[in-house]
């Protein structure tokens, strides 16, 4: 996402919501809102921490994010 409000920014969000609906929401019939909240929270944790993403070299988003932070800090330390 480049933050310039182009259609490409929306593609990533739409894909996330589609995955959430088909992999979590449509598969369950929760009886309470707290059950739904807990299951969706577990799915998002799985999506961010465990699930490999092809667009990120087969790594989960959290690994890519923290690697980019470490790289940025190393660049700032050298500068």
C-alpha positions in Angstrom: 0.0 0.0 0.0 1.4 3.3 -1.0 -1.2 5.6 0.8 -2.1 7.5 -2.4 -5.7 6.3 -2.3 -5.4 4.3 -5.5 -7.4 1.2 -6.2 -4.3 -1.0 -5.3 -4.6 0.1 -1.6 -8.1 -1.4 -1.5 -7.2 -4.8 -3.0 -5.2 -5.9 0.1 -8.0 -5.0 2.5 -10.6 -6.7 0.3 -8.5 -9.9 0.2 -8.2 -9.9 4.0 -11.9 -9.6 4.5 -12.7 -12.2 1.9 -10.2 -14.7 3.6 -11.7 -13.9 7.0 -15.3 -14.5 5.8 -14.6 -17.8 4.0 -12.1 -19.3 6.4 -13.7 -18.2 9.7 -17.1 -16.5 9.7 -19.0 -18.6 7.2 -17.8 -21.8 8.9 -19.2 -21.1 12.3 -22.6 -20.5 13.9 -21.8 -18.7 17.1 -24.3 -18.3 19.8 -22.9 -15.2 21.4 -20.9 -12.2 20.3 -18.1 -13.0 22.7 -17.6 -16.4 20.9 -17.5 -14.7 17.6 -15.0 -12.1 18.9 -12.7 -14.8 20.3 -12.8 -16.9 17.1 -12.1 -14.0 14.8 -9.3 -12.9 17.1 -7.7 -16.3 16.9 -8.1 -16.3 13.1 -6.4 -12.9 12.8 -3.6 -14.0 15.1 -3.1 -17.1 13.0 -3.3 -15.0 9.8 -0.6 -12.5 11.0 1.7 -14.8 12.9 1.6 -18.3 11.4 0.0 -18.3 7.9 2.6 -18.0 5.2 1.9 -15.4 2.5 3.1 -15.9 -1.0 3.5 -12.2 -1.7 5.9 -12.0 1.2 8.2 -14.9 0.2 6.3 -17.5 2.2 6.7 -15.7 5.5 3.9 -14.5 7.8 3.3 -10.7 8.0 4.7 -10.3 11.5 8.1 -11.7 10.4 8.3 -9.3 7.5 7.2 -6.4 9.6 9.7 -6.9 12.4 12.5 -7.6 9.8 11.8 -4.3 8.2 11.9 -2.5 11.5 15.3 -4.1 12.3 16.6 -3.2 8.9 15.4 0.4 9.3 17.1 0.7 12.7 20.3 -0.7 11.3 20.3 1.9 8.5 19.6 4.7 11.0 22.5 3.5 13.2 24.9 3.6 10.3 23.8 7.0 9.2 
